[in-house]
Amino acid sequence: MQKTTWFATVAGVGVLLGSMAGEAAAQARGPEVEELVVTGSRVSEAKVAIGTDEPTATVSITSDALLSAPAGITGLKMLESLPGFNVQANDALGMYEFGNSVSVRAFNFQQIGFLLDDVPMGRSDQFGGSPIYRYVDNENLARVTASSGAGDVALASYASLGPIVSYISRGPAETFGGRVSYSRGSDELLRAFGRIDTGEHNGFSAFVSASTVSGELWRGPGTIDRDHYEGQARYRWSTGGSLTFQTVHNKYFDYDSPSITKAQYAGTAGDIFGRSGREFAYIGYVPVPGAAGTPATATSLPITTAGIPYSNTAYNQYYKFAVNSREDHLYALTLKTPIGENVDVSVTGYYEDKKGYGVSPEAYATSLASHNAERLIVPGLFAPRGIQYGLSTIDGKRKGLTGNAVWRWTIHTVQAGAWYEDDDYHRTQQRYNVANGNPDGAPLLNEPVHLQRNYTSNRKTTQIFLKDTISLLDGQLKVDVGFKGLDIDYEISGYRNPGDFINRRTPTITDKWKDLFLPQVGAVWSVTSRDQVFVSYSENMALPRGADDIFSAASPLAPGPDAEKAKNYELGVRTNRPTFNASLVAYFTKFDNRLQSFASPVPGSTTTETFFQNVGSVEAHGAEFSGQWKPEFLGGKVYFNTNLSYNISEFKDNFATFAITGNRVPDFPKWLFQGGVTFEPTPGAILNLSARTISKRYTNFLNTETTGGYTILAAYLDLGDGVDWGYLKNVKARINVDNLLDEDYLGTISTTINTPATFRPGPRRTVQVTLSTEF
């Protein structure tokens, strides 16, 4: 059935190609596809909506769409409006970092490359990485452009196995002005944003912006807070070229919420605090300890170890022992200059400084066992008092240089460049006592109980690329031929795990992954002045996901696993008509050397150890449709947009004792739909209703558990667009409602191999009101 659907999709593309070829014989062909004739406040030009002239499936989110979303929504969650992107989030804005997940075609969040302007963002790990949502505010973005299967070889990334997402900022304005907005919403949400532009004076211009977000968790006790600052200063020469300095500063703090099993969600897990459903959360009080052997209730817990209060593992459910804090700073300097009439050069240097910490609890029994294993070897340890304060810290510096040159010569546009990055990362993880062992007690950082980690890791990355875009048939056919080379050196040293502390060793382990020829070819043919056919093939290699976790295990040591590699094929068509535009692409993707962690017996022992290993391949095939339509019979006041994706992603190999060949990859839905209708009854008033549907997903590798599909409705009403009031322009009010029908569903999945998975429930209905103006 799946193969039949695949061939039917390809056949459908063929029929559309035939129709377009027939029209070609009757039309005069222009060198460029015409822009979309349709106009409207939320209608995108064809270049953005369907990726006109791109040799790959590439679409964008416009600035208008970003500003129509709820204020403060992360740039990552906005990707759910693009075809093929399965985005799950723990809250309506996608702010809780460990609740986010993304999958597209055969790939997940850690296999997608992200860039901010000309700065590659490196790895997307929430703990120690540089996930894109820390570095952007939607009000400062001009657009977000995503290639779901074959990112341009000119874009720097060691994480991408094909997909690339570029966040393009809105640079300094040419005239003095600014923008302010203020939002209030559900769960005590408060957000404020302000930006001031100096305007351009003798070639110099700049802007600064600041935003703050605060609110309560929608499930359970605790808060979430974010302060964010951005700035740019630019000088433009009258002869062409510019020098731009940009900086981003982000400070973030939140309390965690737990992932739960289906049994906990259904209330059949026998939870001693009586929790169930989507409101299942950490508890906001410290239960009173009862006498040993007494029944456990929400207010009384048995003491599991004589004379040790708060030693029951249930005290791990207290919310103050689950927090995250991050602080990130990014600086970049970009020079763009022409050299003669036919050569342009761009060079960007960047520096990133980050630090943060996370807290998690550890039960008394676990701490006692680890303490006893280390106490005679590691000096300065203290016996555990009760529940343990698990503190993990991170800090690091990332610096790099990327540059490229473009040479236009007759029918050729030749682009060449290189990227170098040095990423240093330091992590610690230790367990400490708290006063009296009480979950509400102050952390005693002078009383370590046992030591887990204290290591540094380093990644040195070099990437080169060369690409030639050849314009043929008077510009009707454009062919891209290029390649990139990627060379990654990795090193980790220090105490990687408790065994290193016990054995008094600080090993230095190195590894290297290199492929200097990763080709990419693509072509786009303007069959008529309104229709295009495009095709592409690309190969990619990526740094092994979770490299620090891989080499933090006691075994295996070097050499580590092979880098994951992928091959991506695309065939698509686009059409751009007076009342609609549309794009349809069929794809096939295969990636090899897939990494997976699982438990395996330690040689010479009956114990097991969890580590990563290459375990085979994944293949995905499917189709993605994107389009927008403004029918004439509705008087030009109503227009529609839609994305529909079909995806089959399967394991191609078994591993260990698990027979999973042919099984579906968990958390990859077969069907994804996103569509909306926008109504503009009068100038300055916009009403939008949108729906997002996701089909059922498998949750483990054996495909023995699934979670059902769901449909989420959202709406917004925008009033005042174009309304001026004195010195204030575009004085607007917007109301956003997410999960309009209050759908109860399970969203983010923490997938497993052969056991029940854990989930994060999707957020309930939320309402937000935003007032904004420009000046």
C-alpha positions in Angstrom: 0.0 0.0 0.0 2.8 2.4 0.8 4.6 1.7 -2.4 1.4 2.2 -4.3 1.0 5.6 -2.7 4.6 6.5 -3.6 4.2 5.6 -7.2 0.9 7.3 -7.4 2.5 10.5 -6.1 5.3 10.3 -8.7 2.7 9.6 -11.4 0.7 12.7 -10.3 3.9 14.8 -10.7 4.3 13.3 -14.2 0.7 14.2 -15.2 1.2 17.8 -14.0 4.5 17.9 -16.0 2.7 16.8 -19.1 0.1 19.4 -18.7 2.7 22.1 -18.2 4.6 20.9 -21.2 1.5 21.2 -23.3 0.9 24.7 -22.2 4.5 25.5 -23.0 3.9 25.0 -26.7 1.2 27.6 -26.7 2.9 30.3 -24.6 5.8 32.6 -25.1 8.3 31.8 -22.5 9.8 34.6 -20.3 13.1 34.2 -18.6 11.6 34.6 -15.1 8.4 33.4 -13.5 6.0 36.2 -12.9 5.2 37.4 -9.4 1.9 36.4 -7.8 -0.9 38.6 -9.0 -2.9 38.0 -5.8 -2.6 40.7 -3.2 -3.5 40.7 0.5 -2.1 41.5 3.9 -1.2 37.8 4.5 -0.5 36.7 0.9 3.2 35.9 0.1 4.8 36.5 -3.2 5.6 33.4 -5.2 9.3 33.5 -4.4 8.4 33.1 -0.7 5.3 30.9 -0.9 6.5 28.3 -3.3 10.2 28.9 -3.7 10.2 30.2 -7.2 13.5 29.8 -9.0 14.9 27.4 -6.3 16.3 24.1 -7.5 15.1 22.5 -4.2 12.0 22.4 -2.1 12.5 25.8 -0.3 9.7 27.9 1.2 9.7 30.8 3.7 7.7 32.3 6.6 7.1 36.0 6.0 7.5 38.8 8.4 3.7 39.3 8.3 3.1 35.7 9.3 5.7 36.0 12.1 4.0 39.1 13.4 0.5 37.5 13.2 1.5 34.7 15.5 1.2 35.1 19.3 3.7 37.5 20.6 6.8 35.7 22.0 6.3 32.5 20.0 9.6 31.0 19.2 11.0 30.9 15.7 11.3 27.1 16.1 7.6 26.6 16.8 6.8 28.8 13.8 8.2 26.1 11.5 5.0 24.1 12.1 3.4 26.3 9.4 5.8 24.9 6.7 5.1 21.7 4.7 6.6 18.5 6.3 7.7 19.9 9.6 6.2 18.1 12.6 6.8 20.5 15.5 5.8 19.6 19.0 6.0 21.9 22.0 5.2 21.8 25.7 3.5 25.2 25.7 1.7 27.4 23.3 4.8 29.6 22.7 7.3 26.8 22.5 9.4 28.5 25.2 10.1 25.4 27.4 13.3 24.2 25.7 13.2 20.5 26.8 9.6 20.2 25.6 10.4 21.0 21.9 10.8 18.4 19.2 11.0 18.6 15.4 11.0 16.0 12.7 11.0 16.4 8.9 11.2 13.7 6.3 13.7 11.2 7.9 15.4 13.7 10.3 14.9 15.1 13.7 15.9 18.4 15.4 19.6 17.4 15.9 19.9 16.6 12.2 18.8 20.0 10.9 21.1 22.9 10.2 20.3 26.4 11.5 21.8 29.8 10.7 21.1 33.3 11.9 22.0 35.6 9.0 25.6 34.5 8.1 26.3 32.8 11.5 25.9 29.0 11.7 24.4 27.9 15.0 26.3 24.7 15.5 24.6 21.9 17.4 21.0 22.2 18.7 21.4 20.4 22.0 19.3 22.2 24.7 22.1 21.4 27.3 25.2 23.0 25.9 24.3 23.7 22.4 23.1 26.8 20.5 19.4 26.2 19.7 18.1 28.9 17.4 15.2 30.0 19.5 17.6 31.6 22.1 18.9 34.0 19.4 15.8 35.6 17.7 12.8 37.7 18.4 10.1 37.5 15.7 9.8 41.3 15.4 13.4 41.5 14.3 13.1 38.8 11.5 12.5 39.6 7.9 11.8 36.0 7.1 12.6 32.4 7.9 13.6 30.2 4.9 13.6 26.4 5.1 14.8 23.7 2.7 13.3 20.5 4.0 15.5 18.1 2.1 18.5 19.7 0.4 20.0 22.8 1.9 22.4 24.9 -0.3 26.0 23.8 -0.1 27.0 27.4 0.5 25.3 27.3 4.0 27.6 26.3 6.8 26.5 23.5 9.1 28.0 20.3 10.6 24.6 19.2 12.0 22.5 19.0 8.8 21.8 15.8 7.0 19.9 17.8 4.4 17.4 20.2 6.0 18.6 23.8 6.5 16.7 26.6 8.1 17.9 30.2 7.8 16.7 33.1 10.0 17.2 36.4 8.2 17.0 39.4 10.4 15.4 42.8 9.7 18.4 45.1 9.5 18.6 48.7 10.6 15.9 50.9 9.0 16.8 53.8 6.7 14.6 56.3 8.6 14.3 57.0 12.3 11.5 55.1 14.0 10.6 52.2 16.3 8.1 49.6 17.4 6.6 48.7 20.8 4.2 46.1 21.8 2.6 44.8 25.0 0.9 41.5 25.5 -1.1 39.8 28.3 -2.4 36.3 28.2 -3.3 33.0 29.8 -1.3 31.7 32.8 -0.3 35.3 33.8 1.7 35.8 30.6 3.3 39.2 30.2 5.4 40.2 27.3 6.8 43.5 26.3 8.9 44.4 23.2 10.6 47.6 22.1 12.9 48.5 19.2 14.4 51.9 18.1 16.1 52.5 14.7 18.4 55.5 14.3 17.8 55.8 10.6 20.6 56.1 8.1 23.0 59.1 8.4 25.9 59.4 6.0 25.9 55.6 5.6 25.6 54.7 9.3 22.5 53.1 10.8 21.7 51.0 13.8 18.9 49.5 16.0 18.6 48.2 19.5 15.7 46.1 20.8 14.7 44.5 24.1 12.0 42.1 25.1 10.9 40.4 28.3 8.6 37.4 28.8 7.3 36.1 32.1 4.5 33.7 33.1 3.4 30.7 35.0 3.7 27.1 33.8 0.4 26.0 32.4 0.7 22.7 34.3 2.0 22.6 37.8 3.8 25.2 39.9 6.7 27.3 38.7 7.4 30.2 36.3 9.2 30.8 33.1 11.2 34.0 32.3 13.2 35.3 29.4 15.0 38.6 28.8 16.3 39.1 25.3 18.4 41.9 23.7 19.5 42.5 20.1 21.4 45.2 18.3 22.9 46.0 15.0 25.2 48.8 13.7 25.8 49.0 9.9 27.9 51.3 7.7 27.2 51.3 4.0 29.7 52.8 1.5 28.3 54.9 -1.3 30.2 52.8 -3.8 28.6 49.6 -2.5 29.3 47.2 0.3 28.6 47.3 4.0 30.1 46.5 7.4 27.6 45.2 10.0 28.1 44.4 13.7 25.3 42.5 15.4 24.9 41.1 18.9 22.3 39.0 20.8 22.0 38.5 24.5 19.6 36.0 26.0 18.9 35.2 29.7 16.4 32.4 30.4 15.1 30.6 33.5 12.3 28.1 34.0 11.0 25.3 36.1 10.6 21.9 34.5 7.5 19.9 33.9 7.6 16.1 33.7 7.2 13.7 30.8 4.6 11.1 31.6 3.6 7.6 30.4 0.2 6.8 29.0 -0.6 5.0 32.3 0.1 8.2 34.2 -1.9 10.2 31.7 -4.9 7.8 32.1 -4.6 7.7 35.9 -4.0 4.0 36.0 -0.4 4.2 37.2 -1.3 4.3 40.9 0.3 7.7 41.5 0.5 8.4 45.2 -0.4 12.0 44.7 -3.5 11.2 42.6 -2.2 12.9 39.5 -3.6 12.2 36.0 -4.4 13.7 32.7 -2.7 16.6 30.9 -2.5 18.5 34.2 0.0 15.8 35.6 2.8 17.9 37.0 5.4 18.1 39.7 4.0 18.9 43.2 4.2 22.4 44.7 4.5 21.3 48.4 6.7 19.1 50.5 4.7 16.2 51.8 4.9 15.7 55.6 6.8 12.5 56.4 4.8 9.8 58.2 5.9 6.9 60.4 7.6 4.0 58.7 5.2 1.6 57.1 2.2 4.0 57.0 0.3 4.3 53.8 1.6 6.9 51.4 -0.8 9.7 50.7 -0.6 13.2 49.2 0.3 14.5 52.7 2.1 11.6 54.3 5.0 9.5 53.0 6.7 6.5 54.7 10.4 6.8 55.7 12.2 4.2 53.7 15.4 4.3 55.7 15.4 4.4 59.5 16.3 7.8 60.9 16.6 9.5 57.4 13.8 11.9 56.7 12.9 12.7 53.1 14.6 9.5 51.8 11.5 8.3 49.9 11.9 8.5 46.2 8.6 10.3 45.9 10.2 13.5 47.2 11.8 13.7 43.8 8.5 15.1 42.6 9.0 18.4 44.3 9.1 21.1 41.7 12.0 23.2 43.1 14.4 20.4 42.2 13.7 20.7 38.5 15.0 24.0 37.0 17.0 25.3 34.1 18.9 28.5 33.6 20.8 29.7 30.5 22.7 32.8 29.5 23.9 33.3 25.9 25.8 36.0 24.2 26.6 36.2 20.4 28.7 38.8 18.6 29.2 38.9 14.8 30.9 41.2 12.3 30.1 40.9 8.6 31.8 42.6 5.7 30.1 42.6 2.3 31.9 44.3 -0.6 32.0 44.2 -4.4 35.3 43.7 -6.1 34.8 45.1 -9.5 31.5 44.7 -11.4 31.3 40.9 -11.4 32.7 39.7 -8.0 31.2 40.1 -4.5 32.8 39.0 -1.3 31.3 38.4 2.1 33.2 37.5 5.3 31.7 37.0 8.8 33.5 36.5 12.1 31.6 35.5 15.2 32.1 34.8 18.9 29.6 33.1 21.3 29.9 32.9 25.0 27.4 30.8 27.0 26.9 29.4 30.5 24.1 27.9 32.5 23.0 25.2 34.9 20.3 22.7 35.5 19.0 21.0 38.7 17.5 17.6 39.0 16.8 15.5 42.1 18.4 12.2 43.2 16.9 9.8 45.7 18.7 8.9 48.9 19.2 5.3 48.0 20.8 6.1 44.7 23.1 8.7 46.2 24.1 6.4 49.0 25.2 3.7 46.6 27.2 6.1 44.5 28.7 7.8 47.6 29.9 4.4 49.0 31.5 3.6 45.7 33.5 6.8 45.8 34.0 7.8 49.4 37.2 5.8 50.0 38.8 7.2 46.8 37.5 10.7 46.2 38.4 13.1 49.1 36.0 15.7 50.6 32.7 13.7 50.2 29.8 13.8 52.7 27.3 11.2 53.5 23.8 11.9 52.0 21.3 13.5 54.3 18.1 12.8 52.3 17.1 14.0 48.8 20.0 15.2 46.7 20.5 18.4 44.8 21.8 17.3 41.4 23.6 20.3 39.9 24.9 20.3 36.3 26.7 23.3 34.9 27.8 24.2 31.5 30.0 26.9 29.9 31.6 27.4 26.6 32.9 29.6 23.9 32.3 29.2 20.2 34.2 31.2 17.6 34.4 31.0 13.9 34.9 32.6 10.5 32.9 32.1 7.3 33.4 33.6 4.0 32.4 33.3 0.3 33.0 34.9 -3.0 30.6 35.2 -6.0 31.8 35.6 -9.5 29.4 36.3 -12.4 30.8 35.4 -15.8 28.7 35.0 -19.0 26.2 32.3 -18.2 27.9 31.2 -14.9 27.6 32.4 -11.4 30.4 30.7 -9.5 30.3 30.7 -5.7 33.1 29.4 -3.5 33.8 29.7 0.2 35.0 28.2 3.5 34.0 28.0 7.2 36.1 27.3 10.2 34.8 27.0 13.8 36.4 26.2 17.2 33.8 25.2 19.8 35.0 24.6 23.4 32.5 23.2 26.0 32.8 22.4 29.7 30.4 20.4 31.7 30.2 19.4 35.4 27.6 17.2 37.2 27.7 16.6 40.9 25.3 15.7 43.8 25.1 17.8 46.9 23.3 17.7 50.2 20.5 20.2 51.1 19.9 21.5 54.6 18.4 18.7 56.7 17.8 16.7 53.5 14.6 18.7 53.1 13.5 19.3 49.4 12.9 23.0 50.5 16.3 23.2 52.2 19.1 25.4 50.9 21.7 23.6 48.7 24.9 22.9 50.6 27.4 23.3 47.8 30.2 22.7 50.4 28.9 19.2 50.9 29.4 17.1 47.8 28.0 13.6 48.1 29.4 12.0 44.9 30.9 13.3 41.7 29.6 12.5 38.2 31.3 14.6 35.6 33.9 17.3 35.0 35.1 17.3 31.4 35.8 19.6 28.5 35.2 18.8 24.9 36.3 20.6 21.7 35.1 20.5 18.1 37.2 22.0 15.3 35.2 22.2 12.0 36.3 23.1 8.6 34.0 23.2 5.6 34.7 24.2 2.0 32.3 24.5 -0.9 32.2 25.3 -4.6 29.1 25.8 -6.7 28.4 26.9 -10.3 24.9 28.1 -11.3 24.6 27.9 -15.1 21.9 29.8 -16.9 20.8 28.2 -20.1 18.1 28.7 -22.7 17.9 32.4 -22.2 17.5 31.9 -18.5 14.7 29.4 -18.7 16.9 26.6 -17.4 19.2 27.1 -14.4 21.5 24.3 -13.3 23.3 24.1 -10.0 26.4 21.9 -9.7 28.5 22.0 -6.6 30.0 20.1 -3.7 31.1 20.7 -0.1 33.8 19.1 2.0 33.5 18.7 5.8 36.3 17.9 8.3 35.5 17.6 12.0 38.1 17.0 14.7 36.7 16.1 18.2 38.4 15.8 21.6 37.1 15.1 25.1 39.2 15.1 28.3 38.6 15.0 32.0 36.3 13.1 34.3 33.6 11.8 31.9 31.7 9.6 34.3 31.8 8.3 37.9 34.2 5.5 36.8 36.8 8.0 35.9 36.7 9.5 39.4 36.8 6.0 41.0 39.8 5.0 38.8 41.5 8.3 39.2 41.8 8.8 35.5 41.3 11.8 33.2 41.6 10.3 29.7 41.9 12.4 26.5 40.0 10.8 23.6 40.1 12.1 20.1 38.2 11.2 16.9 37.8 12.6 13.4 35.1 12.6 10.7 35.9 13.8 7.2 34.4 13.7 3.7 35.8 16.2 1.3 33.4 15.5 -1.6 29.7 15.8 -0.8 28.0 16.7 -4.1 24.8 18.6 -4.8 23.2 19.0 -8.2 19.9 20.7 -9.0 18.0 22.3 -11.8 15.0 24.4 -12.2 13.3 24.7 -15.6 10.8 27.5 -16.4 8.5 25.5 -18.7 6.3 28.6 -19.2 6.3 32.0 -17.7 4.2 30.7 -14.9 5.3 27.1 -14.4 8.5 25.4 -13.2 10.0 22.0 -12.8 12.8 21.4 -10.3 14.9 18.4 -9.4 17.8 17.9 -7.0 20.2 15.4 -5.5 22.5 16.0 -2.5 24.8 14.1 -0.1 25.5 15.2 3.4 27.5 14.2 6.5 27.0 15.3 10.1 28.8 15.2 13.4 27.5 12.2 15.4 24.6 13.4 17.4 25.2 13.6 21.1 29.0 13.2 20.7 29.7 14.2 24.3 27.2 11.5 25.6 28.8 9.0 23.2 32.3 9.5 24.6 31.2 10.0 28.2 30.4 6.3 28.4 33.0 4.1 29.9 33.1 2.2 26.6 33.5 2.2 23.7 36.5 4.5 23.5 38.0 5.7 20.3 37.4 5.0 17.5 33.9 6.2 18.0 30.9 5.7 15.7 30.9 6.6 12.1 29.3 9.9 11.1 25.7 9.7 9.8 25.4 10.3 6.1 22.4 11.0 3.9 21.3 11.0 0.3 18.4 13.2 -0.7 16.4 13.1 -4.0 13.7 15.6 -5.0 11.4 16.1 -8.0 8.8 18.9 -8.0 6.7 21.3 -9.9 5.5 24.8 -9.2 2.8 26.9 -10.8 2.0 30.6 -10.3 -1.5 31.8 -11.5 -3.5 35.0 -11.2 -5.5 33.6 -8.3 -3.3 30.9 -6.8 0.2 29.5 -6.6 1.2 25.9 -5.6 4.1 23.6 -5.3 4.3 19.8 -5.3 7.4 17.8 -4.5 8.1 14.1 -4.3 11.2 13.0 -2.4 13.3 10.0 -1.4 15.8 10.1 1.4 18.2 7.6 2.9 20.6 8.1 5.7 23.2 5.5 6.9 25.2 4.9 10.0 22.2 5.8 12.2 23.2 6.3 15.8 21.2 4.7 18.6 21.9 4.3 22.3 21.0 1.0 24.0 22.2 -1.2 26.9 24.8 -3.9 26.2 26.6 -6.3 28.6 30.0 -5.0 29.7 32.7 -7.6 28.6 33.5 -10.0 31.5 30.5 -8.8 33.5 26.8 -9.4 33.9 26.0 -5.7 34.2 24.9 -3.6 31.3 26.0 -0.2 30.0 24.2 2.2 27.8 26.2 3.6 24.9 25.7 4.7 21.3 26.4 2.6 18.2 25.8 2.7 14.5 22.9 0.4 13.8 21.8 0.7 10.2 19.8 2.9 7.9 16.6 4.8 7.6 14.7 5.5 4.4 11.9 8.0 3.9 9.7 8.8 0.9 6.7 11.0 0.4 5.3 14.2 -1.0 4.7 17.8 0.1 2.2 20.2 -1.3 2.0 23.9 -0.5 -0.2 26.6 -2.0 -2.4 29.7 -1.6 -5.6 30.7 -3.3 -7.6 33.9 -3.5 -10.8 33.0 -5.4 -12.4 35.8 -7.5 -16.0 34.7 -6.6 -15.5 35.7 -2.9 -14.9 39.3 -3.9 -11.2 39.4 -3.1 -11.9 39.4 0.7 -11.1 35.8 1.4 -8.0 33.7 0.7 -6.7 30.3 1.7 -3.4 28.7 2.3 -2.5 25.1 2.9 0.3 22.6 3.3 -0.2 18.8 3.1 2.6 16.3 3.6 2.7 12.5 3.2 5.7 10.7 4.7 6.8 7.1 5.2 10.0 6.8 7.3 11.2 3.2 8.0 14.1 1.4 9.5 16.0 -0.7 7.0 18.1 -2.8 9.4 17.7 -4.7 12.7 20.1 -4.1 15.6 21.1 -6.1 18.6 18.2 -8.5 19.3 15.6 -6.1 18.0 13.9 -7.0 14.8 12.8 -3.6 13.5 13.5 -3.8 9.7 10.4 -2.3 7.9 9.1 -0.7 11.1 8.1 2.9 11.1 10.4 5.4 12.8 8.7 6.7 15.9 7.4 10.3 16.1 7.1 10.6 12.3 3.4 10.9 11.3 2.3 9.7 7.9 0.1 12.7 7.3 0.5 16.4 8.2 -1.9 19.1 7.3 -1.9 22.8 8.0 -4.3 25.1 6.4 -6.0 28.4 7.1 -8.6 30.9 5.8 -8.1 34.7 6.1 -11.0 37.2 5.8 -10.4 40.9 5.3 -13.9 42.5 5.5 -12.5 46.0 5.5 -9.1 47.6 5.3 -7.4 47.3 8.7 -9.3 44.3 9.9 -8.1 40.7 9.4 -9.6 37.5 10.8 -7.8 34.2 10.4 -8.8 30.6 11.3 -6.3 27.9 10.9 -6.1 24.1 11.5 -3.3 21.7 12.0 -3.8 18.0 11.8 -1.3 15.2 12.6 -2.0 11.5 12.1 -1.1 8.9 14.6 2.6 8.3 15.5 4.4 5.2 16.7 6.3 5.8 20.0 8.9 3.0 20.0 11.1 1.1 17.6 9.1 -2.1 17.9 5.9 -0.2 16.9 4.0 -1.8 19.8 2.7 1.5 21.0 1.1 4.5 19.2 -0.4 7.8 20.2 -3.4 9.1 18.4 -3.6 11.9 15.9 -5.2 15.2 16.6 -6.4 18.4 15.1 -5.7 21.8 16.6 -7.6 25.0 15.7 -6.2 28.5 16.2 -7.5 31.9 15.4 -6.5 35.6 15.4 -8.2 38.9 14.9 -6.0 41.8 13.9 -7.5 45.3 14.1 -6.0 48.7 13.1 -3.5 47.7 10.4 -2.7 51.0 8.6 -4.4 53.2 11.3 -2.3 56.2 12.4 -2.8 58.3 15.5 -0.6 61.4 15.6 3.0 60.4 15.7 2.0 56.7 16.1 1.6 54.5 13.0 -0.1 51.2 12.6 -1.8 51.3 16.0 -3.1 47.8 16.3 -4.8 45.3 18.6 -4.5 41.6 18.1 -6.2 38.7 19.8 -4.7 35.2 19.4 -6.4 32.0 20.5 -4.4 28.8 20.4 -6.1 25.3 20.7 -9.4 27.0 20.1 -11.5 23.9 20.9 -9.3 22.9 23.9 -8.2 19.6 22.4 -6.6 17.2 24.9 -3.7 15.4 23.3 -0.2 14.0 23.8 2.4 16.0 21.9 6.2 15.7 22.4 7.3 12.0 22.5 10.4 10.7 24.3 10.7 7.7 22.1 12.0 4.3 23.3 13.2 1.0 21.8 10.8 -1.6 23.2 9.1 -0.1 26.2 6.2 2.4 26.7 7.3 5.9 25.8 6.8 9.1 27.8 5.0 12.2 26.6 4.4 15.8 27.2 0.7 16.7 27.0 -0.2 19.4 24.5 -1.1 22.8 26.1 -4.8 23.7 26.7 -6.6 26.6 25.2 -4.6 29.9 25.6 -5.7 33.4 24.8 -3.4 36.4 24.3 -4.1 40.1 23.6 -1.4 42.3 22.1 -1.3 46.1 21.6 1.4 47.4 19.3 2.4 50.5 17.4 5.1 52.0 15.3 6.6 55.5 15.3 
